[in-house]
């Protein structure tokens, strides 16, 4: 078997549907309440580095439901539906929701670890300056330290990785026309993310190691869940 398609009644499972609704409502709040200046949603709910004065524990969860643009939320929700719906149909809503949240947390911690090392030298350099010079660079320093991270991409990458592990020979159609087996798509995509993460080009604001962290946690979870109940792969 090379294809896996859920039945019609399973096209939009319960958790997937509610995740899409919640993400949509939060994005609407960002575009309305957030832009009106009533509350700074990025400062409160986006993920910040451990060293940032804006870091709060709940951001580990809340950042997963925020997005920066319509394209950002559209492609994340499309991928969530495309790969996550298959997983929820296979596992049921409770296990899938647990999987989704844990992958999102794994992505967040991976990103925070990378941020810690990326910002530590900045903090040390700032602290080595005399007070007068610190005052001159304080705004730039805080702007860099307080950069926010948002998006469901880490959790979605976990879904993609799990899909590729469980259904390695299922064909994914890139741009709806180019067929590629799921296992090769996941491997190539992960390698590309690793390359971009290591390259760390100026102006690249994508959290590549968060994506990889979510994918790694997804693979680990599905490996152990499937270890003693190994079914025929599609």
N, C-alpha and C positions, 0 to 999 in steps of 0.2 A: 504494500500500500504506500502511495507517495503523497496522498492528499489527506488532510483532516479538516472536516467541516462540521460544525455543530448543527443540530437540528434547528428549524425555524424558531421554535419556542425558546431557544437558548441564545439567540443572537445578541441580546442585551441583558445579561444576567444582573441580579440584584445589586451586588457590590459595585460592579462596573458602572451601572446606571447612576447609582448614588454618588460615586466618586466624580463622575463627569458633571453631575448637577452641582455638587459642592464646589468643585474647581471653577465652574462657570459663575456661580454666585460670588465667590471670592474675587474673581477677576472683574466682575461688574462693580463690586465695592471698590476695588483698586482704581477703576476708571472713573468713578463718580465721587464717592466719599474721600478717597485718597487724594484725588486731584483738586478737590475743593479746599484742601488744607485743614479740614476738621481734625484729622488724625494722620500722623506719619506712619503708614502701615509698614513701610520698609524698615523703619527703625524698630518697630515693635515686633513684627512677625517674620521678617526675612532672617536668614541665617547669617550670623556675624562670627568673626574669629573669636576664639577663646579670650584673647588679649584685649579685645575691643570693649569699651565701656558700655556698648549697646548689646552685648551678648546676653541672652536670656535662655534658660533651659528649654522652654516651650518652643523655641525657634527650631529645634531639631525636628519637630512635627509640622509646625505651621508653615514653614517655608515650602513644603511639598505641595501646598494648595494655592500658591501664588505664582503668577506668570508676568513676564515683562511686555508681551505684545500679543496681538491676536494670533499671529503666526506661531508664536511659542506655545500657546495653550492649544491651538488647533492640532498641531502635529503631535504634541504629547498625548492629547486625549484620543487622537486617531490611533496612535501606536498602542495606547492602553487598551482600547477596544479591540484592536486587531489581534494582539497577543494575549492580553489579560483575560478576555472572554473565554478563550479556549482553556486557560488554566482554571478559571472559576468553574467552568462546566465539568472539568476533570476532578477538582478537589472539593468543590462546594464553597459556599460563601465565607464561612468562618476561617477555614484554612487559607483561602486566598487573601482575605483581608489581613490576616497575620503575616503572610508572606509579603504583601505589598508594603506594610508599615515597617517590617524588619529590614527590607531592602532599602527603603527610604532612609532609615536610621543608619544603616551601613554606609550608604552614600554620603550622608551628612558627616559621619565621623571620619571617613576617608578624606573628605574635603577639608575638614577642620585640622587634621594632622598635617596635610600639605600646606595649608595656610599658616600653621604654626611655624614651620620651618621657613616659609617664604617671608613672613613678617618679622621673625625674630631679629634678623640682622637690621631691619629698619628701626625696631624699637631700641636696640643696643646703640645704633648710630645716633638716634635722637637723644637718648639719655646721656650720651657722652658729650653733648653740646652744653655750653654754658647757658644759664637761664635767659639771657638777653637774646641769644641766637635761637633758642628753643621757641621764644615768642614769635620770632620772624617766620619760622617754619611750622608752627603748631597747626595751622589750618590744613596745610598740605599733608602733614603727618596724620592727622585725624581722618582726613578724607580717604587716605589710602588704607588706614587701619580699619575704618568703619564701612568698607565696601560690603554691599549686601549680596547674598546669593539666594535666588528663588527658582522654583520650578520642580515639577514632578519627574524630571528626567532620570534621576538616580533610581527611583522605584520602578519606572518604566523600563529602564535597562535591565533591572532584575527580572522583569517579566519576559523580556526579549531573550535573555540568557537561558532562563528556564525553558522557554519554548524551544530554543535551539537544542537544548539537552534532551528534552523529552520527544521532540519531533524533528530529529536531525535531517531527515530526508524529505520533509515537506517543502514544497516549492514556494518561495516568496517572490512576488513579481515587483521588481524595482521599477518605479515610475509606471506601474501597471502593465508593463510590456516585457521587461527583461527577467526571465526566470533564473533563480539561484536557490540552491538548497539552503535550508535554515542554518545548518551547521557552518557552512562556509560564510554565510552572511554575518553570523555572530562573530566568527574568528576574524574576518577581515575588518569588520566595524570596530572590534575591540583593539586590534592592532593599530588601526588608524587613530583611535582615541588616545592610545598610549603614546604614539608618535607625536601627536599634537600637544599632549600634556607635557612630555619631556622637552619639546621644542619651546613651549611657553613664549610664543611670539607676542610682541608688543601689540596691544589693541585686541588681543584674543580674550574675550570675557566669558568664555564657556568653561564650566567646571568639569574638565575632562576626567580628572581623577575621582570626582563624585560619580560620574557615569560608570567608571571602571569598578568603583567600590560597590555600587548597587548591583552590577553584573556579577561580581565575585561572590557577594553574599547570596544572590539568587542561585548561583551554581551550587554553592555549599549546602544551602537549605534543601534544594531539590535532590541533591545527591544523597543526603542522609534520609530524607523522607522516602526516597525510592529504593533505598539500599536493600531493604528486606522485603520489598514488594515490587520487584522489577518486572514490569510488563513489557510486552513486545513493543519496540519503538516503531513509530510510523515513518 
